[in-house]
């Protein structure tokens, strides 16, 4: 793989020109061909930028990129980068676990209150995946302290099971229908809570696998997160584009465009940072921390740069 390209180098400015001419497009922290959707570059160094539009304006190296894609998309890149491209310390994992717990705190009750002829809550959700993730994190800490590889593997497996439980619950809401409409579209906030929690669980599991120097499992779980979230988005997009659905929705007086749009953006962001993280792992940019000060370390960027991808394939 060729070396990274500075945003301000001539080759970097050529990439920016291709963005401006729509030959390339932004997909989270990835750049891909507009035609064919093949991933070409990972944006590096953006995880260190402030999530503040005014402060971004004080960074001259960003000017060409900001002119090509706009401030809104640049802020999205920063947000996705800070999810995908920052090393998973135990503190950051704890923050993810708190977020999962807050999202899931009353979701079972919300699903139960939904009037439907079908059961919305799977048994897997009742087994409290948040508690399982917290136990996995605690076990990982002890395992790292004692260099206990077997216990660390068990922690990774428990975290991955919690990820699958959350993902399956989200898919269940999309799969079942009421009056011909996926229940997920009547519960967009709950769906987004589940999908974001699943992506965070995949992050935790992948960090444990990386601590075990198992890049394959780490990349696989984050790729699965991205691919399932993308399939959910496609399914719901096809329903929303159906004229018959529009008529049914008008009849039911379910004018919740704002909620649907907000949920869609949350799913998109979770999907984009999941595939960004998966590619960073596969490209060797996220690796085990040999000193065990953290579960992993991210290869540092030399500034704002485009890191060319080897053969990353296509993702629509």
C-alpha positions in Angstrom: 0.0 0.0 0.0 1.4 3.4 -1.0 2.0 6.0 1.7 -0.5 8.5 3.0 -1.2 11.7 1.0 -1.3 15.1 2.8 -4.5 17.0 2.2 -2.4 20.0 1.1 0.0 18.1 -1.2 -0.6 18.3 -4.9 -1.8 14.7 -5.0 -4.1 15.6 -2.1 -5.5 18.6 -3.9 -6.1 16.4 -7.0 -8.2 14.1 -4.8 -10.1 17.2 -3.5 -10.7 18.3 -7.1 -12.2 14.9 -7.8 -14.5 15.3 -4.9 -15.6 18.7 -6.2 -16.2 17.3 -9.7 -18.2 14.4 -8.1 -15.8 11.7 -9.4 -15.3 10.7 -5.7 -17.8 10.9 -2.9 -17.6 10.9 0.9 -18.9 7.9 2.8 -18.2 8.6 6.5 -14.4 8.7 6.7 -14.0 6.9 3.4 -13.8 8.2 -0.1 -15.2 6.0 -2.9 -15.8 6.2 -6.6 -19.1 7.8 -7.4 -19.6 5.2 -10.1 -19.0 1.7 -8.9 -18.7 2.7 -5.2 -15.2 1.2 -4.8 -13.5 2.5 -1.7 -10.3 4.4 -2.5 -9.1 6.3 0.6 -9.5 6.6 4.4 -9.5 10.1 5.8 -6.9 10.3 8.6 -6.2 12.8 11.3 -9.8 14.1 11.4 -10.4 12.4 14.7 -8.3 15.0 16.4 -10.3 18.0 15.1 -12.9 19.8 17.2 -16.6 19.1 16.7 -17.2 22.8 16.3 -17.9 24.5 12.9 -16.5 27.8 14.0 -13.1 26.3 15.1 -12.8 24.3 11.9 -12.8 27.6 10.1 -9.5 28.4 11.8 -7.6 25.5 10.1 -6.2 26.7 6.8 -5.4 23.1 5.6 -9.1 22.3 5.6 -10.0 25.1 3.3 -9.8 23.2 0.0 -11.7 20.2 1.4 -14.3 22.5 3.0 -14.9 24.3 -0.3 -15.3 20.9 -2.1 -17.8 19.2 0.3 -19.1 21.9 2.7 -19.0 22.4 6.4 -21.9 20.1 7.2 -20.3 17.1 5.6 -16.9 18.0 7.1 -18.5 17.9 10.6 -20.0 14.6 9.8 -16.5 13.3 8.9 -15.1 14.5 12.2 -18.0 12.8 14.1 -17.5 9.5 12.3 -13.7 9.7 12.7 -14.0 10.2 16.4 -16.1 7.0 16.6 -14.0 4.9 14.2 -10.5 6.1 14.4 -9.7 6.6 18.0 -8.1 3.8 20.0 -10.5 1.8 22.3 -9.2 2.5 25.8 -11.0 1.0 28.8 -12.3 4.5 29.5 -13.8 4.8 26.0 -15.4 1.4 26.3 -16.9 2.3 29.6 -18.4 5.4 27.9 -19.9 3.2 25.2 -21.4 0.9 27.8 -23.0 3.8 29.6 -24.5 5.0 26.3 -25.9 1.5 25.6 -27.3 1.2 29.1 -29.0 4.6 28.7 -30.5 3.7 25.3 -31.8 0.3 26.5 -33.0 1.4 30.0 -36.7 1.3 29.2 -36.8 -0.1 25.7 -38.4 -3.3 26.7 -41.3 -1.4 28.2 -41.6 0.8 25.2 -41.8 -2.2 22.9 -44.3 -3.9 25.2 -46.6 -0.9 25.1 -46.7 -0.9 21.3 -50.1 -2.2 20.3 -49.6 -5.1 17.9 -50.7 -8.6 17.4 -47.1 -9.9 17.4 -44.4 -10.1 20.1 -41.9 -7.4 19.6 -39.4 -8.2 22.4 -37.2 -11.2 21.7 -35.9 -13.3 24.6 -32.4 -12.1 23.8 -33.3 -8.6 24.8 -34.7 -9.8 28.1 -31.3 -11.3 29.0 -29.9 -7.8 29.3 -27.1 -7.5 26.7 -25.9 -4.3 28.4 -25.2 -6.3 31.6 -23.4 -9.0 29.5 -21.2 -6.3 27.9 -20.3 -4.8 31.3 -19.4 -8.2 32.6 -17.3 -8.9 29.4 -15.5 -5.6 29.9 -14.8 -6.4 33.6 -13.5 -9.8 32.6 -11.3 -8.3 29.9 -9.7 -6.0 32.5 -8.9 -8.9 34.8 -7.7 -11.0 31.9 -5.3 -8.3 30.7 -3.9 -7.8 34.2 -3.2 -11.5 34.5 -2.2 -12.1 30.8 -5.0 -14.7 30.8 -5.7 -15.3 27.1 -8.4 -17.9 27.7 -10.4 -15.5 29.9 -9.9 -12.7 27.3 -11.3 -15.0 24.5 -14.3 -15.7 26.7 -14.8 -12.0 27.2 -14.7 -11.4 23.5 -17.2 -14.1 22.9 -19.6 -12.7 25.5 -19.4 -9.2 23.9 -20.0 -10.6 20.5 -23.0 -12.5 21.7 -24.5 -9.3 23.1 -23.8 -7.6 19.7 -25.7 -10.4 17.9 -28.6 -10.2 20.4 -29.0 -6.5 19.8 -28.7 -6.8 16.1 -31.3 -9.6 15.9 -33.7 -7.5 18.0 -33.3 -4.6 15.5 -33.8 -7.0 12.5 -36.9 -8.4 14.2 -38.5 -5.0 14.3 -37.8 -4.6 10.6 -38.9 -8.1 9.7 -42.3 -8.2 11.3 -45.1 -6.1 9.9 -48.4 -4.6 11.1 -50.9 -3.8 8.4 -48.2 -4.3 5.8 -45.8 -1.9 7.4 -42.6 -2.9 9.2 -43.1 -2.2 12.9 -39.6 -0.5 12.8 -41.2 2.5 10.9 -43.7 2.9 13.8 -40.8 2.8 16.3 -38.0 4.7 14.6 -36.4 5.9 17.8 -36.4 2.4 19.3 -34.9 1.0 16.1 -32.1 3.6 16.2 -31.4 2.9 19.9 -31.0 -0.8 19.1 -28.8 -0.2 16.0 -26.5 2.2 17.7 -26.2 -0.1 20.7 -25.4 -3.0 18.4 -22.7 -1.0 16.6 -21.2 0.0 20.0 -21.3 -3.7 21.1 -19.4 -4.6 18.0 -16.9 -1.9 18.8 -16.4 -3.4 22.3 -16.1 -7.0 20.9 -13.6 -5.9 18.2 -11.4 -4.1 20.7 -11.2 -7.3 22.8 -10.3 -9.3 19.7 -7.6 -6.8 18.8 -6.2 -7.1 22.3 -5.9 -10.8 21.4 -4.1 -9.9 18.2 -7.0 -11.4 16.2 -7.6 -8.8 13.5 -9.8 -11.2 11.5 -12.5 -11.5 14.2 -12.2 -7.8 15.0 -12.8 -6.8 11.4 -15.5 -9.4 10.9 -17.7 -8.2 13.7 -17.5 -4.6 12.7 -18.1 -5.5 9.0 -21.1 -7.5 10.0 -22.4 -4.5 12.0 -22.0 -2.2 8.9 -23.6 -4.7 6.5 -26.6 -5.5 8.6 -27.3 -1.8 9.3 -27.0 -1.1 5.6 -29.4 -3.9 4.8 -31.9 -2.4 7.4 -31.6 1.0 5.8 -32.2 -0.4 2.3 -35.3 -2.3 3.4 -36.8 0.7 5.1 -35.9 3.0 2.2 -37.7 0.6 -0.2 -40.8 0.7 1.9 -40.7 4.4 2.3 -40.5 4.8 -1.5 -43.6 2.6 -2.0 -46.7 4.8 -3.0 -49.0 2.3 -1.2 -47.1 2.8 2.0 -47.5 6.5 1.7 -51.3 6.1 1.4 -51.4 3.7 4.4 -49.3 6.1 6.4 -51.6 9.1 5.5 -54.7 7.0 6.5 -53.1 6.1 9.8 -52.1 9.7 10.4 -48.5 8.8 11.2 -46.9 12.0 10.1 -43.5 11.4 11.8 -41.1 12.6 9.1 -38.8 14.2 11.6 -38.5 11.1 13.7 -37.9 8.9 10.6 -35.2 11.3 9.3 -33.4 11.5 12.7 -33.4 7.7 13.0 -32.2 7.4 9.4 -29.2 9.7 10.1 -28.3 7.7 13.3 -28.4 4.4 11.4 -26.3 5.9 8.6 -23.6 7.3 11.0 -23.4 4.0 12.9 -23.1 2.1 9.6 -20.4 4.4 8.3 -18.2 4.4 11.3 -18.5 0.6 11.5 -17.3 0.0 8.0 -14.6 2.7 8.5 -13.3 0.9 11.6 -13.4 -2.5 9.8 -11.3 -1.1 7.0 -8.8 0.5 9.4 -8.4 -2.9 11.1 -8.0 -4.7 7.8 -5.4 -2.1 6.6 -3.3 -2.5 9.7 -4.1 1.0 11.0 -5.6 -0.4 14.3 -3.5 -2.9 16.1 -3.0 -4.5 19.5 -1.3 -2.3 22.2 1.8 -4.4 23.1 2.1 -2.5 26.4 -1.5 -3.2 27.4 -2.0 0.5 28.4 -5.1 0.3 26.1 -6.7 -2.6 24.3 -5.5 -1.2 21.0 -3.6 1.5 19.3 -4.2 3.5 16.2 -1.3 4.2 13.8 -0.8 7.9 14.1 -1.5 10.2 11.2 1.1 12.8 10.3 -1.6 15.4 9.8 -4.8 15.6 7.7 -4.3 13.0 5.0 -5.8 10.5 2.6 -4.6 7.0 3.3 -4.9 4.9 0.0 -6.7 1.6 0.5 -5.3 -1.7 -0.8 -8.2 -3.8 -2.2 -11.1 -2.7 0.0 -13.9 -3.8 -2.4 -17.2 -2.1 -2.9 -19.9 -1.2 -0.4 -23.1 0.4 -1.5 
